[in-house]
Amino acid sequence: MKLVRYGLPHREKPGILDSDGHIRELSGTVLDITGETLSPTNLSSLKSIDLAKLPVVPGTPRIGPCVGGVGKFVCIGLNYSDHAAEAGMKVPSEPVIFMKATSAICGPNDDIVIPKGGTKTDWEVELGVVIGTPAKYVSEADAMSYVAGYCAVNDLSERAFQLESTGQWVKGKSADTFGPIGPWLVTADEIPDPQDLNLWLEVDGHRSQNGSTRTMIFGVRQLVSYVSRFMSLQPGDIISTGTPPGVGMGKRPPVYLRAGNRVRLGIQGLGEQDQRVVAEM
């Protein structure tokens, strides 16, 4: 299934994509697409619905974040060896974990807003893993059973805030609009192998990132197990699994986003995002 949230910011309604790409209303079935909706039992009930009996959403509404009420936005750094090389950093021996504020979450086609004082805003296309069952101290063998589905993520970064002053990476990762997710949450049954997905990103039509989840250092199974050792994962939590090479910081000379740029990205089977870059007023 491809679950979607549509409508005005903070007032999104739940929907589901039919085989023709039309959004069908789910408001009569669930209140929203949140962690509670993503339990195996609830997903099984949604899967049994005859979509032809659901109303089609008219027009072309704004697409919101594909998951509402996210409790934790966990990110993995330097998870592609070639990206670590372009960043001039050592390949980690175990996953690098940092957090992104959930207030950064926005819709997949909402504007990217460069924050005040930002001079080095960068892009990162990433596979997002959405948790569906509470997970704590889970084994790698069982880890995939805790995954409800997947989505595309743009893990935007203000490198000047992230790397050029004291403190943790979270400062450079958490500006409003720095976490577009979606357009859809694609349930795990539609993605048989999350380690075999192509992902790409373009800035003003120029292909900057072109990679595959095959080259992750730590795969989805390892990451879910690893993160659950240090914090419980709750339904609706998102793990953003790292980015392939081609970020602006890695170019020679570096290239960063400016107002007026257009960012497009996509992941095989998970849809595309399309964002305009603007400056904070």
C-alpha positions as CSV (number, residue, x, y, z in Angstrom):
1,M,0.0,0.0,0.0
2,K,1.0,3.6,-0.5
3,L,-0.4,5.7,2.3
4,V,-0.5,9.5,1.9
5,R,-1.5,12.6,3.9
6,Y,-2.9,15.5,2.0
7,G,-4.3,19.0,2.7
8,L,-3.2,22.1,4.5
9,P,-0.2,22.0,6.9
10,H,-1.1,20.5,10.3
11,R,-4.6,19.8,9.0
12,E,-3.7,16.9,6.7
13,K,-6.2,14.1,6.0
14,P,-5.4,10.4,5.5
15,G,-5.5,8.8,2.1
16,I,-4.3,5.9,0.1
17,L,-3.1,5.7,-3.5
18,D,-5.1,3.4,-5.9
19,S,-3.6,1.5,-8.8
20,D,-4.3,4.5,-11.2
21,G,-2.3,6.9,-8.9
22,H,-5.5,8.6,-7.6
23,I,-5.7,9.5,-3.9
24,R,-8.7,7.8,-2.2
25,E,-10.1,9.2,1.1
26,L,-9.4,7.2,4.3
27,S,-11.0,9.7,6.7
28,G,-13.9,7.3,7.3
29,T,-11.6,4.5,8.2
30,V,-8.7,6.1,10.2
31,L,-8.2,9.5,11.8
32,D,-4.7,10.0,10.4
33,I,-1.6,8.1,9.2
34,T,0.3,8.0,12.5
35,G,2.1,5.3,14.6
36,E,-1.2,4.0,15.8
37,T,-2.3,3.3,12.2
38,L,0.9,1.4,11.4
39,S,0.5,-1.6,13.6
40,P,0.5,-4.9,11.7
41,T,-3.2,-5.4,12.7
42,N,-4.3,-2.0,11.4
43,L,-2.3,-2.3,8.2
44,S,-3.8,-5.7,7.6
45,S,-7.3,-4.1,7.9
46,L,-6.4,-1.3,5.5
47,K,-5.1,-3.8,3.0
48,S,-8.4,-5.6,2.9
49,I,-10.4,-2.4,1.9
50,D,-11.9,-2.3,-1.6
51,L,-10.3,1.0,-2.8
52,A,-12.9,1.3,-5.5
53,K,-15.5,2.0,-2.8
54,L,-13.5,4.9,-1.3
55,P,-14.1,8.5,-2.6
56,V,-11.5,9.9,-4.9
57,V,-9.9,13.1,-3.6
58,P,-10.7,15.8,-6.2
59,G,-8.1,18.1,-7.7
60,T,-4.4,18.2,-6.8
61,P,-4.2,18.9,-3.1
62,R,-0.9,19.6,-1.3
63,I,0.8,16.4,-0.2
64,G,1.8,16.5,3.4
65,P,4.4,14.5,5.4
66,C,3.5,10.8,4.9
67,V,3.6,10.2,8.7
68,G,2.0,12.4,11.3
69,G,2.9,12.7,14.9
70,V,6.4,11.4,14.5
71,G,8.0,10.9,17.9
72,K,11.6,10.4,16.9
73,F,13.5,11.3,13.8
74,V,16.7,9.3,14.0
75,C,19.4,9.8,11.4
76,I,22.5,7.7,10.5
77,G,25.6,9.6,9.4
78,L,28.3,8.4,6.9
79,N,26.5,5.2,6.0
80,Y,27.9,5.0,2.5
81,S,31.6,4.5,2.2
82,D,31.9,6.7,-0.9
83,H,30.0,9.5,0.9
84,A,32.4,9.2,3.9
85,A,35.3,9.6,1.5
86,E,33.9,12.7,-0.1
87,A,33.3,14.2,3.4
88,G,36.9,13.5,4.3
89,M,35.9,11.3,7.2
90,K,36.8,7.7,8.2
91,V,34.3,4.9,7.5
92,P,32.7,4.3,10.8
93,S,33.1,0.9,12.6
94,E,29.5,1.1,13.8
95,P,26.6,3.3,12.9
96,V,26.8,7.1,13.6
97,I,23.6,8.2,15.2
98,F,22.2,11.7,15.5
99,M,18.8,13.2,15.9
100,K,16.8,15.6,13.8
101,A,14.1,17.7,15.4
102,T,10.6,16.6,14.4
103,S,9.7,20.2,13.8
104,A,11.9,20.0,10.7
105,I,9.4,17.6,9.1
106,C,7.4,19.0,6.2
107,G,5.7,17.8,3.0
108,P,7.7,16.4,0.0
109,N,7.0,19.4,-2.2
110,D,7.0,22.2,0.4
111,D,9.6,25.0,0.1
112,I,13.0,24.5,1.5
113,V,13.7,27.5,3.7
114,I,17.3,28.5,4.2
115,P,17.6,29.6,7.9
116,K,18.8,33.0,9.0
117,G,22.6,33.0,9.0
118,G,22.7,29.9,6.8
119,T,25.3,30.0,4.1
120,K,26.0,26.3,3.4
121,T,22.6,24.6,3.1
122,D,23.1,21.1,1.6
123,W,21.0,18.3,0.2
124,E,20.9,14.5,1.1
125,V,18.5,12.0,-0.5
126,E,18.0,9.1,2.0
127,L,15.9,6.0,2.5
128,G,13.5,6.5,5.5
129,V,12.5,3.5,7.6
130,V,9.2,3.8,9.4
131,I,8.7,1.8,12.5
132,G,5.3,0.0,13.0
133,T,5.8,-2.0,16.2
134,P,7.6,-1.0,19.5
135,A,11.2,-2.2,19.3
136,K,13.7,-2.6,22.1
137,Y,16.8,-4.7,22.1
138,V,15.7,-6.5,18.9
139,S,17.9,-8.9,17.1
140,E,19.0,-8.4,13.5
141,A,17.2,-11.6,12.7
142,D,13.9,-10.2,13.9
143,A,14.5,-6.5,13.0
144,M,12.5,-6.4,9.7
145,S,9.3,-7.5,11.4
146,Y,9.3,-4.1,13.3
147,V,9.3,-2.1,10.0
148,A,5.9,-0.8,8.8
149,G,7.3,0.7,5.6
150,Y,9.6,3.1,3.8
151,C,9.6,6.7,2.5
152,A,11.9,9.1,0.7
153,V,13.7,11.7,2.9
154,N,15.7,14.8,2.1
155,D,18.0,15.2,5.1
156,L,18.8,18.8,4.6
157,S,21.8,20.2,6.4
158,E,23.2,23.7,7.2
159,R,26.9,22.7,7.2
160,A,28.0,26.0,8.8
161,F,25.8,25.2,11.8
162,Q,26.6,21.5,11.7
163,L,30.4,21.5,11.4
164,E,31.9,24.9,12.0
165,S,31.0,25.6,15.6
166,T,30.8,23.7,18.8
167,G,28.0,21.3,19.7
168,Q,26.3,18.4,18.0
169,W,25.2,17.9,14.4
170,V,21.6,18.3,15.4
171,K,22.0,22.2,15.1
172,G,22.7,21.9,11.4
173,K,20.0,19.4,10.8
174,S,16.9,20.7,12.5
175,A,15.8,24.0,10.8
176,D,12.2,24.2,9.9
177,T,11.6,22.5,6.5
178,F,14.9,20.5,6.7
179,G,13.0,17.1,6.9
180,P,10.7,16.6,3.9
181,I,9.3,13.0,4.0
182,G,7.1,11.3,1.4
183,P,5.3,11.6,-0.9
184,W,4.0,8.2,0.3
185,L,4.6,5.7,3.1
186,V,5.0,2.5,1.1
187,T,4.3,-0.6,3.3
188,A,7.1,-3.1,3.7
189,D,5.3,-5.8,1.7
190,E,5.8,-3.7,-1.4
191,I,9.5,-3.4,-0.9
192,P,10.9,-6.9,-0.8
193,D,14.5,-5.8,-0.6
194,P,15.3,-2.3,0.8
195,Q,19.0,-3.0,0.0
196,D,18.3,-2.9,-3.7
197,L,16.8,0.5,-4.3
198,N,18.1,3.2,-6.6
199,L,18.1,6.8,-5.3
200,W,18.9,10.1,-6.9
201,L,18.8,13.9,-6.5
202,E,18.9,16.8,-8.9
203,V,19.5,20.5,-8.3
204,D,18.2,22.7,-11.2
205,G,18.0,19.7,-13.4
206,H,21.6,18.6,-12.8
207,R,22.0,15.1,-11.4
208,S,24.1,15.4,-8.2
209,Q,23.4,12.2,-6.5
210,N,22.9,8.8,-8.2
211,G,23.3,5.9,-5.9
212,S,21.9,2.6,-4.6
213,T,21.1,1.3,-1.1
214,R,23.2,-1.7,-2.1
215,T,26.3,0.3,-1.1
216,M,25.1,1.1,2.5
217,I,27.7,0.2,5.1
218,F,25.0,-0.8,7.6
219,G,21.7,-2.1,6.1
220,V,18.2,-1.6,7.4
221,R,18.2,-4.8,9.4
222,Q,21.4,-3.8,11.2
223,L,20.3,-0.2,11.8
224,V,16.9,-1.1,13.4
225,S,18.6,-3.6,15.7
226,Y,21.5,-1.3,16.6
227,V,19.4,1.8,17.3
228,S,17.0,-0.3,19.5
229,R,19.9,-1.0,21.8
230,F,20.1,2.6,22.8
231,M,16.5,3.8,22.7
232,S,13.2,2.2,22.3
233,L,11.7,2.7,18.8
234,Q,8.0,3.5,18.8
235,P,5.4,3.2,16.0
236,G,5.7,6.2,13.7
237,D,9.4,6.8,14.5
238,I,11.6,7.3,11.4
239,I,15.2,6.2,10.8
240,S,16.9,8.1,8.0
241,T,19.6,5.7,6.8
242,G,22.3,7.9,5.3
243,T,23.1,9.4,1.9
244,P,25.2,8.3,-1.2
245,P,27.9,10.6,-2.5
246,G,27.1,13.8,-4.5
247,V,26.2,16.2,-1.7
248,G,27.2,19.9,-2.2
249,M,29.9,19.8,0.5
250,G,31.7,17.1,-1.4
251,K,32.1,19.0,-4.6
252,R,35.3,20.9,-5.5
253,P,34.7,23.7,-4.9
254,P,31.6,23.0,-2.6
255,V,28.2,24.0,-4.0
256,Y,25.4,24.9,-1.7
257,L,21.7,25.7,-2.1
258,R,20.6,29.3,-2.9
259,A,17.2,30.9,-3.1
260,G,15.6,30.1,-6.4
261,N,17.2,26.6,-6.8
262,R,14.9,23.7,-7.5
263,V,15.6,20.3,-5.9
264,R,14.1,17.1,-7.2
265,L,14.8,13.6,-5.7
266,G,13.4,10.1,-5.8
267,I,13.8,6.6,-4.6
268,Q,12.8,3.5,-6.6
269,G,9.3,2.5,-5.7
270,L,8.9,5.3,-3.1
271,G,8.0,8.3,-5.3
272,E,9.6,11.7,-5.9
273,Q,9.9,15.1,-4.2
274,D,10.1,18.5,-5.8
275,Q,11.1,21.5,-3.7
276,R,11.7,25.2,-4.3
277,V,14.5,26.8,-2.3
278,V,13.7,30.2,-0.6
279,A,15.4,32.3,2.1
280,E,14.1,32.9,5.6
281,M,12.3,36.3,5.6
